[in-house]
Amino acid sequence: MSKDARRSDVPDDGSAAPEFRLLAELVIDVAREIQLRAVQTTPVVPLTQTQGQVMRYVHNHPECSASDIADGSGLQRANVSTALRELRGRGYITSRRDDVDGRAIRIASTGLADQTIERLRASWADLIAHAWAGGDDPAGNSPGQAIEVLDRIRSGLIADRASTSFAAEGPEPVASAADSTVMAGTGADRARPEPSPLR
C-alpha cells in the first residue's frame, strides 16, 4: 500500500488532531517511565539505545544477518556492526557462516541474552500490570484493547518507514544511565567498569 493511499486523509503539515498529539505524548511518557523503573529495579549492564534495539531484533529473529537488522530496525549498517561487536564481547550474541552461502553471516542470541530479555519483559509486564490495576477505569477497558490500538500504531509506523525514504539515525550521544535501555548481566559484567554511563 502506498503512502498516499494509506494517509490520503491525514495531514502531513503538523496539523493532526489534538488527540493524536496527546496519544504520542502518552506513548513516549509510558516508555520513559518503564525505562526509569527498569534501571532502578533490575540488575543491569547499561546499553545504548542502538544496542538494545539490535539485541531485541536478534532475539526475535534468530539466524538473521546484519542487513536484516539494519533493514528491520531502521538503523544505519555501520551502527549495527558496532553494536553487534559490542554485544558479542558481552556474550549476548553469536555469529557463524551460513551453511549454504559461506559469504553470509548468521547472528543469534545466546542463552544469557534470552534469559536477560525474559527477565526484562517480566519486569516491564509487572510495571504495566501494577499501573493498570492502580488506575481509575470506569469504562472497564481491557489490556487487550490497548494492545490492539498500540499494535495498529506500530504496524502503521513500520509500513510508513518501509514505503518512504527513511533517514536512519546518526552516532548516538552519551547520556545518563537513567535514560538506559538496560539488560541484566552476570556478576562479572556488572563489575566491569564502563567508560561512561550510556543511554
Buried (B, 14 or more C-beta within 10 A) or exposed (E): EEEEEEBEEEEEEEEEEEEEEEBEEEEEEBEEEBBBBBBEEBBBBBBBBBBBBBBBBBBEBEEBBBEBBBBBBBBBEEBBBBBBEBBBEBBBBBBEEEEEEEEBBBBBBBEBBBEBBEBBEEBBEEBBEEEEEEEEEEEEEEEEEEEEEEEEEEEEEEEEBEBEEEEBEEEBEEBEBBBBBBBBBBEEBEEEEEEEEBB
